[in-house]
Amino acid sequence: MGRTSQQSYKPRKWSKAQVLHLRGLYNRPDTTSDQENERPVEVTTRTTRGSEKKVLSDELDSTRKSLAVVEGSLRKAQLCIQVSQQKLADTQNTLAYADAALEESHAETDELRMDREAVQAEVDDLRDSEQALRRENYCVLRVVSRKAQRAKAQLQSVRGRLHSIENIVPKAKGDLLASTTALAEADNTVTYYRHQNKAYQRKIHTLQLRSDRAPRAMQNAITPWYFHTSSPGSRARSRKERMLPAYRCVRHFQRAILEGGVAAKVQLGHEISHTATSGDGTTNCHINFDSRHIAMKVDLYLAEPLTGTSESSVVSPVTSSSIPKVRLLGVDSSVDHMSETQVSGWKKKISEISDTYSASPLAQRESGSFRPDDFALKLKGMNGDHAEDQRKTCRLMGLWKEEATFASLADTAILTLTWDELRPHVDAAVDMKMDEAGGNAMWEALAPEEKTVCDLAMMRALSVRLGTDMFARLPEVVQQSLKSLIWAGCSMHKEMNSVKGGDRTMQAAWKLLGLDPPILLANKDNAATLELASTTTEAVSVAEEHVLNVSGRGGVKTTSLAGAMFNHKDDKKGQQDTHQYYMRQVTGKPFMFPDTSNTRYQTNCDAATELLLNLDQYISFLELVRDRKDKRIFNHMEANVYAALHDCATLTELAVLVLYSQAITHPYVRVVRGSGTEQTNILDLGPVHVQVKEHVQRIIDDPELLLSPHVSHQTGATDGQMWEKPTAITTVHDLAPRLPYLKPITVAFFRGALETWERFTAEFSPGGLIDLASASKRESAWMPSTNDANEGALGSYRLHARRSPKGSGHLYNAQAMVARNNTEAFITEKFTAEEDHTFLRVQARLIDSSKLELQRRQAQIDFNQRVVDLKRTKDEDKRQKDAAFAEKIAELTIVLDPRGMDGLTVAELKLQLEWHRTVWDTEKPKKIPLKSQLKVKLSMRTALGEAVIEYKNWLKVRDLSNPISSIENSIDSIEAEECEMNE
């Protein structure tokens, strides 16, 4: 029963009882007929079974195909069918085995009849099993059919849903597109607010707030981004963890500022055109700092207000193209204040701007390019204060402009000239290169790197040669235009120095006129020295003479002391609020004394005006300060100011300062620095300076223009407009009867001021560059009328360094450039792509990781060490030379006989004179002329003869003052003569 094929079938061994049983079955009556009747039935049954099997298989196959899509749900039914098929196969095998047994039994009929009953019983059992299997298969088929029907229904439902989904897909695609668009808009909105957030951070720092303390509110808002609030059972965070949010917030702010600095460099590279520059320097914490600005005509951005208008006023770029703007390049430290270092700083700064702009996506989109030499070519002028280093810097910048011009002309020549025209220049450059190398053999022996260096030098020489040749061919007018670089000094420095020049002349006038000068306002130590000297009858010593020379007196000294007392730059010193409260009480208005402590423009003249206008009030205030003290005495500064306010000569100088400020200073300031003068070109102020000098000369010729009781602003003021403070003129006239020397002192002051005006306005002199420049040329070289931009930038940096002593210079520059150059408006208008902001972030992180501040400080340290080493080397060389010279002087034979001097050479005459300088001519004034005054042998011979005479007189004076030493010297000379006679 368990076998699956007939090939593995083996005849069964029947027992005897089984055989007899089978025989009995076959020996039954009517067996033959029964067999005949039964066999067809068996065949029919077998045929029917086979057909049913085929039908069942077909139905199963069709069922399987129809249920393939729902295979998961019919898996259990398939397993049942497989089990049924297996049982059916087993049944079929059993029947096959039975048929085989029957066929064998026919051959052995006699032997098998005995077993017929047993076999028939077995067959009956098999038939019962078959019927049972058929019933089971029927049930399975019914179950499968029902499941198939349900699967078909589910399939129809799925098809209906699929059809519905197909109808919904277009709408879903539309919704998806709308969602994508909304997401893109949301992303753009997030990007916009992220950029606005960084702009807001930069604006916070524009308000001069410290980067490590200012954004506390922002830090509190950002903190939850990094840490969640700790639960009661969680462990306490470490200090490092607590500080991390604030650190990240500060770092985020700093990088936002650096991104603004990168954008400012891109802006400068984009804007530079028809450029004029300015520069100034100062010292902070004993380190040199240089401020640099450029003035250029640029288009205003849509978000940028017009200078001099309200913040809400906006100018279209089309209508504002002629408006010049002053852009800050930064405040940078330098190892020294030499002009060469300043020019090197200019080149470095311009190279940084060029590199940043050239690498920016904005330059690539606009196909823009900017090289450092382009800046030099567009350079039209420079302005600053009147220090000599600024003038030399301008000359060196002119050389850079000339080199850039030659290089540009050389590039043009290479592109336009033919090879035949270029060949002579190239051959000459190659020959020069070979000559410098030492010939062909030496050239071939050079290393490839050395050859490259020589080739580069040759190309530079060729460029200069071609540029010079092309420049020489240009018309004279074009040459002057290309190499012209105009320098102009700050207008306010001119006025400030005119006051200094007038004060210097006024101080000297007291002595020249034989008048008693103002009282001496010495400091406490010098006053003690002078008081001690006044109690002795001895001659004035050198120290006492020095004290007299350095101690100040007069009106300017008084205003300086008053400023230090009433408005000191250190708010912990002086009277400060006490003075303000008192003056507000007596004058009825808020009052702040002019800031002479910080050397502001025109503060000395303004301070003199305030002192005279409120003379009685200031005297009363000083007495109040004195009487408030326990001992009822002034301190030294208070005593000086109190005495000066009672001194007639000092009041005279204060009155002169008041007259000068009302007649000259304020009218001039209104023109060059007043309201609405932001677009004033300093190159157009030549007539203004001529007017000022002419008016000063008129007052010198007729001081009654200011001193007459009937004085008028129409004739007394430079511009003929109303006095800045009419009460000041009235006060001076009221004090005039008490000031007998007011007129000559006024004339002296104005004369000194005129001399200073002439010297400080030399760039406007007839025939100069400014005078010969046309209106269009002056307009192309527009420069501000004052140096306020640089002075303000340096002052702002000092305040920043005071608040943030550990702050980095590049971070401050980024902050200052964004604020002063209106970079936010540039970013809003020009940075239209996300790649622009990505570029800013990348560059800011490169700057942040480059350790620029450490490099700057290390450069200063290295420079200081090099300077010290150089000076020490020079000192050692000088010491050795002095030692050798002293040895030579010691061995020198002194010539005192005039007849012996005639045969001396120039070198011997110099040694003889140096001996006299060393031995006896050691005090000032020197009696022997300086070396620079003795350039020929005759003058040296004459000076030596006079030196010998002075030496002999010096010996006599020394012998009279010290007779014992004289006797000893005589004894020594006698002994020396005896030794010589013995020899």
HELIX and SHEET records of a PDB file:
HELIX    1   1 GLN A    6  SER A    8  5                                   3    
HELIX    2   2 LYS A   16  TYR A   26  1                                  11    
HELIX    3   3 THR A   31  SER A   66  1                                  36    
HELIX    4   4 ALA A   68  VAL A   70  5                                   3    
HELIX    5   5 ARG A   75  ALA A  107  1                                  33    
HELIX    6   6 THR A  109  LEU A  112  1                                   4    
HELIX    7   7 ARG A  116  THR A  206  1                                  91    
HELIX    8   8 ARG A  216  TYR A  226  1                                  11    
HELIX    9   9 ARG A  239  GLU A  271  1                                  33    
HELIX   10  10 SER A  339  ALA A  359  1                                  21    
HELIX   11  11 PRO A  361  GLU A  366  1                                   6    
HELIX   12  12 PRO A  372  LYS A  378  1                                   7    
HELIX   13  13 GLU A  388  THR A  416  1                                  29    
HELIX   14  14 TRP A  419  ALA A  437  1                                  19    
HELIX   15  15 ASN A  440  ALA A  445  1                                   6    
HELIX   16  16 PRO A  448  ARG A  473  1                                  26    
HELIX   17  17 GLU A  476  LYS A  483  1                                   8    
HELIX   18  18 SER A  491  LEU A  512  1                                  22    
HELIX   19  19 LYS A  524  SER A  534  1                                  11    
HELIX   20  20 VAL A  542  VAL A  550  1                                   9    
HELIX   21  21 GLY A  555  PHE A  566  1                                  12    
HELIX   22  22 ASP A  577  THR A  587  1                                  11    
HELIX   23  23 THR A  596  ASN A  598  5                                   3    
HELIX   24  24 THR A  603  LEU A  613  1                                  11    
HELIX   25  25 LEU A  615  ARG A  628  1                                  14    
HELIX   26  26 HIS A  636  ALA A  644  1                                   9    
HELIX   27  27 CYS A  648  TYR A  660  1                                  13    
HELIX   28  28 SER A  661  THR A  665  3                                   5    
HELIX   29  29 HIS A  666  VAL A  672  1                                   7    
HELIX   30  30 ILE A  682  ASP A  684  5                                   3    
HELIX   31  31 GLY A  686  ASP A  701  1                                  16    
HELIX   32  32 GLU A  704  LEU A  707  1                                   4    
HELIX   33  33 HIS A  713  GLY A  716  1                                   4    
HELIX   34  34 PRO A  726  LEU A  735  1                                  10    
HELIX   35  35 ALA A  736  ARG A  738  5                                   3    
HELIX   36  36 LEU A  742  PHE A  760  1                                  19    
HELIX   37  37 ALA A  762  PHE A  764  5                                   3    
HELIX   38  38 LEU A  769  LEU A  772  1                                   4    
HELIX   39  39 ALA A  775  SER A  780  1                                   6    
HELIX   40  40 ASP A  788  ARG A  803  1                                  16    
HELIX   41  41 GLY A  809  ARG A  820  1                                  12    
HELIX   42  42 THR A  823  LYS A  830  1                                   8    
HELIX   43  43 GLU A  834  ASP A  848  1                                  15    
HELIX   44  44 LEU A  852  ALA A  890  1                                  39    
HELIX   45  45 PRO A  898  MET A  901  1                                   4    
HELIX   46  46 VAL A  906  VAL A  919  1                                  14    
HELIX   47  47 LYS A  931  GLN A  933  5                                   3    
HELIX   48  48 LYS A  937  SER A  961  1                                  25    
HELIX   49  49 PRO A  963  ASN A  982  1                                  20    
SHEET    1   A 5 PRO A 324  SER A 334  0                                        
SHEET    2   A 5 ILE A 287  LYS A 297 -1                                        
SHEET    3   A 5 THR A 275  ASN A 284 -1                                        
SHEET    4   A 5 LEU A 379  GLY A 384  1                                        
SHEET    5   A 5 ILE A 486  GLY A 489  1                                        
END                                                                             
